[in-house]
Amino acid sequence: MIFALTLAAFLLAVRLDAPAVAILGLLGGFLTPPLLSTGVDRPFGLFGYIALLDIGLLAVALRKRWNYLALLAAVATVVMQFGWANKFFAVEKMPVATGIFLAFAALFTGALAVAHRRNQVENFLSGAAGLLPVAAFAFAFYLQARPYPALMSQPALFFTLLFGADAALLVIVALRRELRLLHLLAGGLVFFQLMYWTGSFLNAEL
């Protein structure tokens, strides 16, 4: 019901050419999960809802060229990701967390690719696409700083997270050559985290 109302707001915003209505829909859509939270962890329901919300916002942004909506959606998505991680993350939820961070990085990178193909790439959309993989890197830093020894001693998922975030940034650089410094940022972040893991967690067995 709530998603239907949010979708109606997006459709109305497009029909009336009213970006303020789209922003109200965005605010209502992202405020709904925390306001209605029961304290039970349901990551697939939560982030499935947010994914649909983001897809709607990205579609409106691309159609009407209101690309600041994409950046607002990206910021709200990252807030939801870290809010969930802070409250519910545990080592056994690493596959879910990896999927959450990489799926949204792929979604926003895909939106940038669509805009690039339509020759309507703009700074807000580029920023939105770059924010999600950077958030994945930040989550990786959080995991190392905590730390979670059991997770770091089985690093396949951890480095899958890093690899996926790095790949998303490299795709963004391929689409927007003026953002080529992101290539240096991505390489530097991966190198730093690899060296930190090597120095802190690598053992004879690994």
N, C-alpha and C positions, 0 to 999 in steps of 0.2 A: 504494500500500500504506500509506504513512504517512498520507495524507489519510483513508483508510478507518479507520485506527486512531483518528485524531482525531475523525472523525465518530461512531465508536462511543462514544468518551468523552462526547461531547455528548449522545447518545441515552441513555446510561447515567445521566448526570447528571440528565436530565429524568425518567427513569423512577424513579430512587431519590430524587429531590428532594435531590440532593447538589451544592451549588454548588462545593464543593472539587474534585470530579471535573471540573467544567467548567473551573475555573481551571487544573488540571493539563493538560487538553486544550489550553487556550490556550497555556500555556507550551511544551508539546511541539510544538504546531503552528508557533509563531513561531520557535522555536529551530532547527527542522529545516533551513530554507534556509541560514543561515550555517554550521551544522555540516557540512552536506553540500556546501557550495559548492566548485566546481572552479576558480573564478576566471574563468569564461567568462560573458559578459553574455548572459543570456536573459531580458529584461524581461517578455515576454509570458507565459512559463511561470511566472516568479517571482510576478508580480503577479496573474496569473490564479489561482494557488494561494492567494495571500493574500486575494483577493476572495471565493473560495469559503469560506475560513476565516472571514472577517468576516461573510458572509451566515449561516453556521451559528451564530456567536456572537450575532449580532443576533436571529436567530430564537429562540434559547434565552432571551436577555435579555427579549424581548417576551413570550414564552410564560410564563416563570416570574417575571417582574418582577424579575429580577436585573440591574438596569440598570447596575450597576457593571461588569459584563462588557463592556458597550458602550464605556465609557470606557477600560478596559484594552485592548480591541481597537484603539481609536483611537490610543492612545499607542504601542502596538506597531507599528501600521501606519505612523505617522509616522516612527518609528525606522527601519523598513525603507526607507521612501521616501528619507530623507536618507542612509542608508547606501549605497543604490544610487547616488544622485546623487553622493556624494563619491567613489565608486570608479569609476563608469562614465560619468558624464555628459560629453558633448561637444556642440558646437554642432549637429551634424547629428542629434543625438538629441532636439532640442527638441520635435518633434511627439509623440514617445513620452512624454517627461517631462510635457508639458502634459496628455496623455491620462491619465497615471497620477495626477497630483494632482487633476485635476477629476473623474475617474471616482469616486475614493474620497470626495471631497467630496459628490458627488451621492448615493452609496450611503448615507452616514450621514445626510444631510439627508432622504433618502427614508425611512429608518428612523424619524426624528423625526416625519415626516408621518404615518406609519402609527400611531405611538404617540399622536399628537395626535388622530387620527380615532377611536382606541379609548379616548380619555380616560384615558391612562395615562402622560402625559408626566411626566418627573421630571428632577431636576437633573443626574444622571449622564449621562443620554441627551442632554440639551441640551448639556452640556459636550463630549461626544463628537462631536456634530454640528458644534459650533462649532470644534473643534480642527482638523479637516481643511482647511477653507478658510483658516484662519489659517496653517496649514502651507504652503499654496500661496502666500500672501502672503510668508511667510518665504523661500520658494524664489525668489520674484521679487526680493526684496532681495539674496539671494545672487548672482543673475545680474547685477544691476546693480553690486554691490560688487566682483565678481571682477576686472575686468568682462570681458564677451565682446563686443568691438566688432563682430564680424561679425553677431552675433545682434541687437545693439541697432540696427544700421543697417538691419535688416529686421524691424521691430517687430511685425508682425501677430500672430505666435504669442505673443510676450511679453504683448501687451495682451489677447489671447484668454485667457491664464492669469489675468490680473488681473480681466477681466470675469466669467469663470466663478466665481472665488472670491468676488467681490463679490455676484454673483447668489445664490450659495448662502447667504451671510450674510443677505441681504435676505429670502430665503425663511424662514430660521430666525426672524428678527425678526417676520415676518408670522404665524408659528405661535405664537410665545411673546412676547407684547407686553411682558412684564416684562424682556425682553432688548433693549429698544429702543436701549440705548446701543451695542449692536453696530452699529446703523445708522451712528452717528457714527464708530465705529472704522473701519468699512469705507470710508466716505467719506473719512475722514482718510488712511487708508493709500493709497487710490487717488490722492488729490490729491498726497500727498507723492511717490509713485513717479512720477507723471506729471510733476511739476515737476522732479524729479531727472533724469529721462530728457531732458526738454526742455533743461535747463541743461547736461547732460553730453554728449548724443549728437545732438541735433537739428542738422541742417545744411541748407544751401540746397536740396539735392536732395530731402530729405525734406519 
